[in-house]
Amino acid sequence: MSDSTTPGQSVLLSAKNLSVRFGGVLAVNKVSFDVRRGEVFTLIGPNGAGKTTVFNLISRIYVPTEGEISFEGQQLSKVAPHDVARLGIARTFQNIELFEHATVLQNLLIGRHTHRETGLWSDLFFSKKTRTAELAAREKVEQVIELLDLQHYRESLVAGLPYGVRKVVELARALCTEPKLLLLDEPSSGLNTEETDDMVFWIRDIQHELGVTVLMVEHDMSLVSKVSDRVLAMNQGEMLALGTPQEVQAHPGVIEAYLGSVGDMSNLRRAA
C-alpha cells in the first residue's frame, strides 16, 4: 500500500503504526496513513473494523497503546484532550451531540468558544471588547448558517427539529470552530436519499469553498465515491487497501471483507 504525497500537497495529519488494545482485544493494529491538506480522506470497513476507534485516537478520547499521531508536525499525545479543538480539529459523532433545549443559533455560538479571548470581568460588565467579540462570533455563525441553508431554523429549539436537520446543525457547529481538519463520523447515518445527496453537496462546499480538510468514516459507498479523494479500507483493526475509491472497491480483500466472496465484486460496485 502506497501513501505518497502529491507534489505541492503537504501532509496535515499523519498516523504512524497506531495500535490500541482494550484488555485482551486488539482494536487497532499498526495502522498508518497520511491525510493531505485539502483532501477528503475516508475510512471504510465493516462494523467493528476499528474506524471510529481511530477517530477517538485522533480526538484524544483514547490513548494509543503504540504509535503516534501528529497534526501539522505536532504530536497529539502531548496535547490535552480539551485543547485539540484549539489546534484546528473539529468533529461530529455517530450519535448527535447537541444541546437539545437550546436554539440552533445558541448551539452554533457554543462552537465559537475556542476563539474566545475575553476574560471574566470583561464578560461580566459586557465591555466594549466583549461586545466586539460577540459581534464577530455572530458574524462567523451567520456565515455558516448561510452556507448550510439553516436560516429557517436559526431560532428553533434543537429538540423539535427533524433528525436530518439536526445532523446538519451538528456539522454547522463543528464548522463554527473554523477547523483545519474536520472529522465526520458517519455523516449519512440515519439520513434518507435526498438528505444524503444534500450531505454530498455540503462536504464538497466545505472542501472547496472553505478549504477545510475532511477525514470521514462512512458506510454509504455512494457518498464515499462522490466526495472522497482517497479511501482507506480496514477490517478487524487492520489496513486492507489504500487508494482512490475505485481502486479500493476493486480490491479483493475489500470485496471479501464486505461480502464474504471475491466473486461478489459486482454487487459492491453497484452499491457504490
Residue pairs with C-beta under 8 A, 6 or more apart in sequence:
1 239
1 241
1 242
1 243
2 242
2 243
3 32
3 33
3 34
3 242
5 11
5 34
5 36
6 36
9 36
9 37
9 38
9 39
10 36
10 37
11 34
11 35
11 36
11 37
12 35
12 36
12 37
12 71
12 72
12 180
12 181
12 213
13 34
13 35
13 58
13 69
13 70
13 71
13 181
13 213
13 215
14 33
14 34
14 35
14 69
14 70
15 31
15 32
15 33
15 34
15 54
15 57
15 58
15 67
15 68
15 69
16 32
16 67
16 68
16 69
16 70
17 30
17 31
17 32
17 66
17 67
17 68
18 28
18 30
18 31
18 32
18 54
18 57
18 64
18 66
18 67
18 68
18 69
19 26
19 28
19 29
19 30
19 31
19 64
19 65
19 66
19 67
20 26
20 27
20 28
20 53
20 57
20 62
20 63
20 64
20 65
21 27
21 65
26 237
27 50
27 53
27 237
28 50
28 53
28 54
28 57
28 64
28 237
29 50
29 237
29 238
30 66
30 67
30 238
30 239
31 50
31 54
31 67
31 234
31 237
31 238
31 239
32 67
32 239
33 41
33 232
33 239
33 242
35 41
35 181
35 213
35 215
36 213
36 229
36 230
37 213
38 207
38 211
38 213
39 207
39 213
39 214
39 229
39 230
40 203
40 207
40 213
40 214
40 216
40 227
40 228
40 229
41 213
41 214
41 215
41 216
41 228
41 229
41 230
41 231
41 232
42 215
42 216
42 217
42 218
42 224
42 227
42 228
42 230
42 231
42 232
42 245
43 51
43 54
43 55
43 215
43 216
43 217
43 218
43 231
43 232
43 234
44 51
44 217
44 218
44 219
44 221
44 224
44 231
44 232
44 233
44 234
44 248
44 254
45 51
45 233
45 234
45 235
45 240
45 257
46 235
46 257
46 258
48 236
49 234
49 235
49 236
49 237
49 257
50 234
50 236
50 237
50 238
51 217
51 234
52 94
52 185
52 217
53 62
53 237
54 217
54 234
55 91
55 183
55 185
55 215
55 217
56 62
57 63
57 64
57 69
58 69
58 76
58 89
58 183
58 215
59 81
59 84
59 89
59 91
59 183
60 76
60 79
60 80
60 81
60 84
61 81
63 77
64 77
68 75
68 76
68 77
69 75
69 76
69 77
70 76
71 87
71 88
71 89
71 181
72 87
72 88
72 180
74 87
76 84
79 87
85 114
85 177
85 179
86 114
87 180
88 178
88 179
88 180
88 181
89 179
89 180
89 181
89 183
90 111
90 174
90 175
90 177
90 179
90 181
90 182
90 183
91 174
91 182
91 183
91 184
91 185
92 167
92 170
92 171
92 174
92 182
92 183
92 184
92 185
92 187
93 170
93 185
94 185
94 186
94 189
96 163
96 166
96 167
96 170
97 170
98 107
98 158
98 166
98 169
98 170
98 173
99 106
99 107
99 110
99 158
100 157
100 158
100 159
101 157
101 158
101 159
102 110
102 157
102 158
103 154
103 155
103 156
103 157
103 158
104 145
104 150
104 153
104 154
104 155
104 156
104 158
104 161
104 169
104 172
105 141
105 145
105 154
105 155
107 158
107 169
107 173
108 141
108 144
108 145
108 169
108 172
108 173
108 176
109 137
109 138
109 141
109 176
110 173
111 141
111 172
111 173
111 174
111 175
111 176
111 177
112 137
112 140
112 141
112 176
112 177
114 177
115 137
115 177
115 178
116 133
116 137
117 133
118 127
118 129
118 130
118 133
121 127
122 129
122 130
123 130
140 176
140 178
141 176
144 150
144 172
144 175
144 176
145 151
145 154
145 172
147 175
147 202
147 205
147 209
147 210
148 168
148 171
148 172
148 175
148 202
150 165
150 168
150 169
150 172
153 161
153 165
153 169
158 166
158 169
161 169
163 190
163 191
164 190
164 191
164 192
164 195
167 187
167 190
167 191
167 195
167 199
168 198
168 202
171 184
171 187
171 202
174 182
175 182
175 206
175 210
175 212
179 212
180 212
180 213
181 212
181 213
181 214
181 215
182 206
182 212
182 213
182 214
182 215
183 215
183 216
184 203
184 214
184 215
184 216
184 217
184 218
185 216
185 217
186 217
186 218
186 219
187 199
187 203
187 216
187 218
187 223
188 195
188 196
188 199
188 218
188 219
188 220
188 223
189 219
191 199
196 220
196 222
196 223
199 223
200 223
200 226
200 227
203 214
203 216
203 227
204 227
206 212
206 214
207 213
207 214
207 227
214 227
216 224
216 227
216 228
218 224
221 245
221 249
221 268
221 271
221 272
222 271
222 272
224 231
224 245
224 272
225 245
225 246
225 249
225 272
228 244
228 245
229 244
230 242
230 243
230 244
231 241
231 242
231 243
231 244
231 245
231 248
232 239
232 241
232 242
232 248
233 239
233 240
233 241
233 242
233 248
233 251
233 253
233 254
233 257
234 240
235 253
235 257
240 251
240 253
240 254
240 257
241 247
241 248
241 251
241 253
241 254
242 248
243 251
245 272
248 254
249 255
249 268
249 269
249 272
250 265
250 269
252 262
252 265
254 268
255 261
255 262
255 264
255 265
255 268
256 262
258 268
259 267
259 268
